[in-house]
Amino acid sequence: MPLSLDSLKALSWQAALPLFLVENLVVLLLAVGFGYLLQGLFGRARALGPLYQPVSAQQVRLATSTLLLNTGITFVGFLLCRHGFIQIREDVSWRVLLDFLVLFLGMDLLMYVFHYFIHHSVLYRWVHGLHHHYTSPQPLDLFVLHPLETVGFGGLWLLLMALYPASLTAIVAYLTVNVLFGALGHCGVEPFPASWARHPLLRHLGSSGFHFQHHQHDTHNFGFYTSLWDRLFGTYAAGPEQKEGAA
């Protein structure tokens, strides 16, 4: 039977930490597996760059570091929730959609600002440059981050959670979508049909090609889930699957 919020908050740290480690490991394996599944389904016909690149020891070390830090961030969120600094609602109503939109667009904006700042500061050379060493991203590269960057993104998530008391359903939905977008952005293929790039609404989604373009030309496309903030602040560049007229 799934744990309720009350029973989860009552766990000892000795029980909570292994649980969060397993949870984050499952997320990592599912995200990487989904990325390779997309490569297998779409293959070279929709490839954005070289596929099935060998994984280096450095990538494994950084991904392991990200896994452990994400576990720690989850544990900090657990403590903040236990002590009332983060409020999570358990109701299911129309507000779930509003909560999801706040989390989705709020994190997209916060991560855009953080991502843009990293690229325009000394942190790029010493922190974010590790991620951009891989110009043709592969599924594992979603987790190939400098530890400070992992803590930064995790801190933004905890901040938004503390500021906005969302429902548990919306939180689970957002976290699922977050992993899906991350896997899409680093799968190396474009599964979305080209017609989406000309759709009035769908063209604003952060497709695989949108993030691939960022790895190729790192002065554009700092958004994660959408291109809204890039279009608004003038940092948007069309991906390889898009027509310039659709921008």
N, C-alpha and C positions, 0 to 999 in steps of 0.2 A: 504494500500500500504506500502511495507517495507520502512524503513527509509534509505536514502542514507547516505554515510559517511559525506557529507557536512552538511546535516540537523541534523544528530546525533551530530556532533561537535558543532552545534549551540544551542543545548539544554541548558537550565539553569540547575544548579546543583539540584534545587528543582524538576525538571522533570526527570533528569538523574538518580538520586539515587533510586527512587522507581522503575524505569524501570529496573535497574541493579539488584535490590533485587528480583523482580519477575522473571527475567531471571535466576538468580542463584538458586532460589527456584524450578523453573521448571526443571532445570538440576538435582538438588538433587533428586526430586521425580521420574524423569524418570530413573536415574541411579539405585536407590534403587528398583523401580518397575521392571526394567529389570533384576536385580539380582534375585529377587523372582520369576520372570517368568522362568528364567533358572533353578532354583531349582524345580519348578513345572513341567517343561518339561522333565528334566533328572532324577529328583528324586534320590532315594537312589542307583539306579543302577550305577550312576556315581558320587556318593558323595565322597568328599575328607575327610569329617569329619562330626560331628553332624550338622543336618540341623534345621532350624526354631528355633534357640535359642532365648530365651526371650531378649528383649531390655531393658537395664537398664537406670535409670535416668541419670547416668553419660554419657552414650553414646548419649542420646538425647541432653544433655547440650553441649557436645563437638561438635556434628554435627551442632547444632544451632550456636555455636561460629564460626565454619568453614564457614557456610553459610554467616554470617554477614561479616567476614573477606574477603571472596571471593568477596562479593559485594563491599567492600572497595577497594580491589585490582583492580577490574574492573573499579571503578571510578578513581583510580590513572592512569590506562592505558588510560582512556578517557581524562584526563587532559594532559598527556604526548603527546597524539595524537593531541589534540587541539593546543598545543604550539609547535608542530613540532619535538619533541624529538623522537616520533615514527611515521614512515612513512608507510602508507598502500596503496598499489596499487590497482586499480580497474580493471586493464586489465585482460582479459582471453586469455591465450595463452599457448604454451608448457611449459612456465616457471612455471605454476601452479604446475606441477608435481615436478619440481626442488624445488620450495618453500616448498611444502609439505615434501619432503624428508629432506630438511635442518631443518625444524621445528621438524619433527618426530625424526630424529637421533640426532639432536642437543640437544633437550630437554631430550632425553633418556640418553645421555652422561652427561649432566649437573645434572640431577636428580640422576644418578648413583653415581657421585662424592659426591654430597650433602648427599645422603643416606648413602654412605660408611663412610663419615666423621662423621655423627651423631652416627653411630654404634661404632665408635672407639674414642669417646670423652666423656666427662662428660655429654654432651647433651643427650646421650642415657638414662641415669638414670632419668634425670629431664624432658626430652622432649619426645623423641621417644618411651620411655618405655610405655607410655599411649596406643599407638597404638598396641604394642606387648603384652599388657595384654590379648588381645583376640587372643589365639593361633589357633582357628578355625574361621577364619573371616566370617562374615555375611555381607549382602549387605550394611547396614548402616555404617559398619566399614570403608568404603572408606572415609567417612567424619569425622571419629573419630580421630582427630589429635590435638596435642597441638597447641595453637595459634602461637607460634614461628615457628613451622614447616609449618603451613599454609602460614605464611608470607614469609618464606624462599622459598618454592616452587613457590609462586606467584611472588616473586622478581626475580627468575631465568627466569620465563616466560617473564616478562617485560624487563629484560636485553636482552634476545634473540631478542625480538621484536624491541628493540631500535638499536641493532646491525645489524639486517637483515630486510630490507624493503620488507616484503612478500606481496603477493596478498591477497585480502579479501577472495577469494574462497579457497585458501590454508589454511588460518587461520581457517575458518569455518570447513573445512575438518579435520584439525588437532585436533581442539577442540572436534569434534564429536568422532574421533577415541580415543582421550584421555579419554573421559568419558566411552566409550565402554570397553577399556582395564582396566580401574579402576573397572568397574562393574564386568568384568570377573574375575579379580584377587581376588575379595571378595565375589563371589557368592557361594563358598563352593562346587561347582560341576565342573567337567571337561567336557565341551561340545565338545571339539575338539576330533576327532577320534584318537586312539592310533597310527595310521599309520603316522600322522603328525609328530610325534616325530622322525621318521626315514627319513622324506623327506629332501633333501639337503638344501632347502630354508625355508620351513615352520617350521622346528625344531628350528629355531632361534627366533621364536616369543615367547613373554612372555605369556605363557598360564596360565590358572587358577592354574593348578598344580605347575607351576614354582613359582608363588607367594605364594601359600600355603606352599610350601617347605620352603620358607623364614620365614613364621610365625612359622613353626615348629623348624627350625634350623637357627637362625638369624645371622649366620656367612657366609651365602651363599646367592646368588641370590638377588643382590641389584638393578638389572635393573628393568625397568617398562614395556617397550614395547617389548624389545628383550633381548636375553641372550648374545648378542655380546660382551658387555663390561665385563660381568662376565667370559665368556670364554677367553677373551683376557688377563684379569688381574688375572685369577686363582681363582675366587670366585664362580665358577659355580658348582651347584649340581643338578643332574637329579631329576625331579619331580616323584611322585609316579606312573605316567602313562607312564614313559619313561624307556627305556633299557639303561643300562650303556654304552653299545656299541655304542649308538647313540650320545654320547657327543662329 
